[in-house]
Structures are given as C-alpha cells and as structure tokens.
Amino acid sequence: MNHKNILVTGGAGFIGSNFIIHLLQQNKDAKIFNLDRLTYAADLDNLLEAKQSPDHKLIVGDICDKKLVAELFDKHKFDAVYHFAAESHVDNSILGPEAFINTNIVGTFNLLHAAYTLWMDGPSQVKPAYQHARFLHVSTDEVYGSLGKTGLFTEKTAYAPNSPYSASKASSDLLVRSYHHTYGMNVVTTNCSNNYGPRQHQEKLIPTIIRNAVDHDPVPIYGDGSNIRDWLYVEDHCRGIEIAFADGQSGETYNIGGGNEKTNLEIARTICGILDRLKPSEQVKSYHELITFVKDRPGHDFRYAIDATKIRSELAWEAQETFETAIEKTVSWYLNKHTS
C-alpha cells in the first residue's frame, strides 16, 4: 500500500535532504512533511531541488517539543515516518553532551509515542486505517563500539557505545525496539557506516579535507591517521533505507555498509590526489603537503566496519557506487559549490 503522508525528520540535514530528493524522484503519490529545527547542521540550500515540488512541505520545529510533535501527527495523519533527526558530531558530544541526550533520546521517544497514539488503540491493537503504517529509525554503526584490526559489526553484535553521541543513539535504538516488543508497533531500524557525498556539513572529515585543501589551510588528521572507517555513499544509503522500509521485517534491524574500509590518512591522500588532478594548486606542488597530524580525539574508536550480508541477502540491496567513482563525484560536487 502506498503511504500518503510521510514524515521525514531532519530533512534539511545531510542524509535527510538527500533522502527527500531521492523520494521525490520516485514520483510517488505522497506528501512529504519535513520536520527540521534548522540547527547549525541544517542547510536550506540542501532543499533547493525539493522546494520546486508541491509534494514537499518544510515544517520548522523541534522533535523535543512533545506538544508540537503530537499536534503534527494529529493534523497530518502521518502513516510513514523516516527518522533522521539527530545530533551526530562526536566532537560536539564530548564538549556538550546534553543536546545529544535531548534530541537523540527524548526526541525519538516523542516521535515514537505520537506514532503509537495515532496508529494504535493499545498494545498490539493497530487501528484499521494504519495497518500499513511504519516507523523507520536511522541509526549508526557507532552503537557497536570499536573493532580491532579484524571482524565486522553484524546485527547481532552487542552494543558498546564509547561516546555520548553513540550512547544516545544506542538508547534511541533500544526505545524503538521496545515499542515493537511492548506495543507491537511496526518499526524498522537501520544502522549505517560513515556516509559521504553531496550536502554533508563542513564539520565532517571529507568536506573538511576538501575545503581546507582548496583554501590551502592545514588538512587536520587525528593522531597518526590510522583510524579506519567503512565508507558508504549517501545515495546508496538512501536506497537501502527505502528498501528496508518497503520490504524489511517489522522489528528487525538492517546494517547498511559500503564495504569500503579506509584509514583517515588514506581518505586524505585520495582526496588530495583528485584535487591535484581537478584543481592544480599554484601555491603548493601537491595538496598532500597540507596534510597535518593533530592531537587525537578523546576515546577515539579505532575501527568501524559493517557486515551488510543481511540486507543484501534478504532485501537484495547492493551498493551501486564504488568508492573510487563516488569519491570523485563528491570532490567535484564540493569544488562546484566552493567556486559558485
């Protein structure tokens, strides 16, 4: 059954805005309501394509505002929720954890309970008009903690969050789980690896490398640059979310990973090599000269890597981009933005 009134939270952010554009391109007969507080991490420029569509409506508001969230569910009768809204920068969570507790935990609870109130008469009593309603919660691989040099995170990996950010996301995951097991609510959770691509906030690693290199500022790399992440192109992630929502089993979790393990130093060197080719510098022989090692982040997890076997085998999702093709697209997008 097609969903008529879709709520996307955090849709002016990086992944959320890419997802809204992805949804609109599917030409579905649905209204998309984008609830975003427009914090520093949001950017209305991310939604320029969506602004042209009569099927997209931006609502400026906070998921921590319980009354507002309840009123929106009551007014618009949402029958699908894609929950992206979150505080997500680890460094910020170390300096100011309270915002992460409020948004990621309390905000998620408000959304869950508003959906439960609209969709259900009580535990395991779904209202006839909402038999098809579903809540998809977007989470992170950081809830699983840190890996050594070998091994992969699976859906059965025990949670072991190491930062206030990852602890708050782990808490939100468990709240979503509880609404399925206690109330029988139709929920799905996805845990993704590090995303990259267009529209990402400048504080994140890849945009920082590109921006600093082009500005001929030092390109900061924590420690010795040996920390490893599994990189997932944002458009592949968006397709994974849509597939998990459409075909995933209620109450299940699906890990979405790119299968592209790279050290932070490898990422910096790759980007500098692309920049040397696309935008040769007149000030340095190579952008590689700008790579600078800085004091490591407290409690910096060594390695994240996802085993995406479940979503591949059960839901037939596959990444369509290789790291080599997608990182080239990403650098080109930021160069165009930087010079426009």
N, C-alpha and C positions, 0 to 999 in steps of 0.2 A: 504493500500500500504506500502511495506517495504521501510524504509529510507536507502539510500545508503551511505551518507557521513554525519556522526554525529559529531557535535562539542560539546565537554564537556569542560567547563571552570573550572579551579580549580581542575582538576582531580588528582593532586598529594596530595591534602589535605585529610582530614578525610572522609567526606561523599562522595566526588567526587571519591576518589580511590576505596572505597567500591562499588560505583555505577558502575564504569567501569568494575570491576571484575564481578559484577552481570550481566552486559550486555554481556560480553564476554562468560559467562557461558550459555547464552541463544542460543549460536551458530547462531546468526543472520548473514545474508549475508550483512554485512555493515562494513565500515571502520570507526574507532573511532579516531578522532583527539583531542588530549588532550592539551589544551592551558593553561599553568600554568607559572606564573612568578618565581616560586620556591623561595618564600619568606621563612622566618623562619618557617612558619606554614606548609610548604610542606615537604614531605619526600619521596625521590625516592625509599626507601625500601617499601613504600606502594604499589609500582607498580611492585614488583618483579614477581608476577604472570602474570601481563599484558605484561611484557617485552618478554615473550615467544611467544606472539601472533603476527602474521604478520598483524592482523587487528587493532592493536593499534599503534599510532604514537604520540610521545610526541613532542610538539612544545613549546619551552621556549620563552615566550613573555608576554607582559603586556596588559590587556584589556583596559588600559588607553591610549595606543598607537593607536590612531584612524586610522592612516595610515596603520599600521600593520594589524589591525582587518579587514579593508576594503580589503586589499590585500589577506588575507586568505580566506575571503568569495568569492572573485572573482576567486581565484586559485582553491579552493577545492569544490566550489559549494555546500556548506552545505545545506542540506534540513531538518535538525533537530538540534536544539540547546537545551542543558541542561545546564543551567547557575547556577553553584555552586560558582564560584569565588567570594570571599568576605573577607574583614577584619571582624573578628567576635568576638574578645575578648573584653568584656565590659570594663575591667580594662584598656586595652590599649587605648580604645576610649576616656576614661576620661583623660588620660595623653597626648595623641596625636591624636586629632580628625581629623586632615586634611587628613590623609591617608584613613580614612573611607569615607570621602566625595568624594575623588577622585576615589577610587576603586568602592565603592558601588553605587555611583550615576553616575559619569562621565563614568566609565567603562560599566555600564549597558546600558547607553544611546548609547555608541559606538556600542555595540553588536546589540541593537535593530535597530539602523539606518542602519547598514550594512546589517542586515537581510532584512529589508524593501526594501533597494535599490536593493538587489539581487532578492527577491521574487516577487516584485510588480512593476507595471508601474505607479502607483499613488494610491490615496485613493480608497480602495475597488476594485482595479484592479489587481487581482492576476495573475501573468504570468502562462500560461498553464502548464509549466514544474514544477511549485511549488505549485500546488493546494493542495498537501498533506503536505507541509512544516509546521512545528510548532516550536514554541519557548516556552520552559518551564522554568520558573523562580522560583528558590528555595529560599524561604524566611523563616521567623521565627515568632513564636508567640509573640516575644517581641515588635512587632509593635503595639500590642494592649494595651500595658501598664501593669499595675499591677492589680491583683484581690485582693479582701478581702478574708475572710475565706470561702465564698460561691460563686457559679456562675462559668461559663465556658466561654471561648472565642469561639464564633461562627464566621462564615464568615461574619456575619452582624455586628459584634462588631466594634464600632468606633475606629479609630486609635488614640492612645495616647502615643507615644513613649517617654521614660523617660531618655534615654542615647544618646550620639552622635551616638553610634552604631545602636541602634534601630531606631533613627530618619533617619539615612542614608538608612537603609533597607526599612523603610516606604516610603521614597522618591523613591527608586528604584521600589517598588511595584506600586506606582502611575504612574511612567513612563511607565511601562509595560501595565497598564490599559489604559493609554492614547493612546498607539499605536494600541490597539484594537478598541477603540471607535472613534478615529480620522481617522485612516488609514484602519481599517478593518483587521488588521494583526491577524493571528491565534496564539494566546497566551494562556497559562495556567499558573497560579501561585499556588504554594503550600506553606503553612505556617506550619512549624513543631514545635513540642515541643522539649525539650532538648534531644539531641541524646547521645547515649553511645555505646561502643563496640570497636572492634579492630581498630587500626590505628589512634586513636584520639590523638591530640597533648598533650604533657605532661603538658601544662599550665592549662588545663581544670580540673574540680573538681574531677572526678572519677580517671583519671590517676594520678593526684597529690596525692590523698589519698593512692592509691596503692603504688606508688613509695616511698613516704615519710615513709609509714609504714614499708615497706620492708627494707629501709635504716635506720630505727629506728630514723628518724627525726620527729619533731613535725608534726602532721597532722592538718593543719590550717583550721578552720571553722569560717566563718564570724559571728560576733555578738554572738547570743545565739544558732545559728544553726536552727532557726525555719522557715527560708525561705523555701517555698515549690515550687517544680518544678514537671512537668509531664514528665516522662522519657520514651523515645522511642528508642528501639533497632535499630541500624543503618540498619540492613538487612531488617527489617520490613519497615523502611522509604524508602529504595531503591525500594522495591516492590511497595510501594504507589506512588512513583514518576513515575515509569514505567506505572502503571495503569492509573494515571492521564494524562500522555502524550498520551497513546493509546486511552483511552475511554472518557476522560474529555471533557466537552463542551467548545468551544472556548470562551475566555473572562472570564471564571469562575475561582474562587479561591476554593481550597480544603484544609481544615485544616487536618493535619495528626498528631495524638497524640497517645501516648501509653496507656493512661488511668491508669498510674502508678504514682500517686501523693505521693511524699516522701519529708520529710524535709531533709535539707542538713545533719543534725545530724543523721537522720535515715540511710542515704546513707553511712555515715562514719562508723556507728556501724555495718551495714550489711556487709560491706567490711572487717572490722576488724574481724568479726566472721568467715567469709570464710577463711581469711588468717590464723587465729588461727588453723583452721582445715587442710588447704592445706600446710601451711608452718609454723609450730610452731616455735615461737621465743625462742632462748636460752638466750636473754637479758632481756625480759620483760615477765611477767606472761601472759599478753594478750596485743594484739595490741591496744585495747581500751585505755590503759594507755597513748598512744601517742596523743590522740585527744586533741587539744589545741584551745581555742577560741581566735580570733584575732579581731582587730578593724574592724567594719563593713565598707563595700564599700559605698561611697557616692551615695545617691539616689537609694539604693538597693531595687529593686522591691520585694514585699513580696511574691507574689504567681502568678504562671502561670499554667493554666490548659486548655486543649483544648477539645472541643466537636467535635469528629470526625464522628458524625452521617451522615453528607452529603456524605463523601467518602465511608462510609460503606454501606449506603442505595442506593446510586446512582451508585457506581462503584464496589461494592461487595469486597472492601478491608477489610481485618481483620489482626490484628497483630497475627503472628504465635508463637511468644515467650511470655512467662510470664516474669515478672521482675525477679522472682526467678531463672528461668532457664538461662536467658540471662546474668544476673549479674555474675553468676557462670562461664559461658563461657568467659565473659570479663576479670574477675580476672585471670583465668587460662591463657588466651592469654598474658596478661601483665607479668605474672610470667615467662612464657616461654621466652618472649622477654628479660626480665630483666636478666635472667640467661644464655642467649645464647651468 
